Amino acid sequence: MNYRSYGDLSRDISDHLSQLQAGNFDLIVGIPRSGMVPAYMISAMLNLACTDLDTFIANGTPGKGITRKLRSESASLWEACRVLLVDDSFNSGASLKASLARIPADCRCEITTCVIYANPAPVVGVDIYLKELEHPRMFQWNMFHHPALADSCLDIDGVLCLDPTPAQNDDGPLYREFLSSAPPLHLPTYRVHSLVTNRLEKYRPETQAWLARHGIEYDHLIMLDLPSKEERLRQKRHASHKADYYLQSGCRLFIESEEGQSTNITRLTGKPVYCVDSQQMMTPEWAALMQRQKGKWLKLTFKRVARKGVALLPAPLARQARSVYQRLA
């Protein structure tokens, strides 16, 4: 899974800023919705006005803040000589073609099309692309509004809604009240393959009612079939429960809220997990690197503690301890 975050997007644009500066553009136009994210980043870096496609088609008035003087200012959008039309990615080029076709013939602006990410060369149908990026790919700004959700597993608490507070998480009346009124977070607009949660099976009715009320569509709702919260804590199956289902589901992505569980699911499955809390795509390679770094940290910690301990011993014991320490280190 080729994932790009907001930070990745900003860096990828910045790395090609000289190429964009060379176009000597007067106006940046974004194709809603995903194209608006890179369009505003480009406009901020180039200090140019930015607008959406519909406002540009209507020849509206460019907006601006009061704290910054723009490089190029005009009373109407069509006064711009050179316009950069921006989308985030490029597949067949159908979206760009449709956008260009909507621009009225009496608009005399010179329009250059630009995407940040394109399929590997040859790329035909766009004037500028900044980086090649193979499928499957997913972007942070449209992760919950992408057809790939049909091939994904999602956690519920911390992803679709807020986590319960310690007081609410009482496995009783307060928890049932939380399940019915949990504040929503990320509400997916595509049907999800599976919702995989550590909520107990006995809370299925409340969970299904909340999902229906918020219009979340899914094929499977996988819950933990245990009698109580105490038993769930005793078995410590939080990550393994999700990992087991993720493996047998055949899905390509798991979206989890908690960083520790995300790391463990990746380690147990060898498959990618997106962590909402850290806003990071965790891959098997990443998990292996973290494990190695953890081992190095433990070894360094042992050495520091051992040195301090040896210094407190009487001289004869200290010599023996140093000999043992050197063999272990």
Secondary structure, 3 states (H helix, E strand, C coil): CEEECHHHHHHHHHHCHHHHHCCCCCEEEECCCCCHHHHHHHHHHHCCEEEEHHHHHCCCCCCCCCCCCCCCCCCCHHHCCEEEEEEEEECCCHHHHHHHHHCCCCCCCEEEEEEEEECCCCCCCCCEEEEECCCCEEEHHHHHHCHHHHHEEECCECCCECCCCCCCCCCCHHHHHHHHHCCECCCCCCCEEEEEEEEEHHHHHHHHHHHHHCCCCEEEEEEECCCCHHHHHHHCCHHHHHHHHHHHHCCCEEEECCHHHHHHHHHHHCCCEEECCCCEEECHHHHHHHHHHHHHHHHHHHHHHHHHHHHCCCHHHHHHHHHHHHHHC
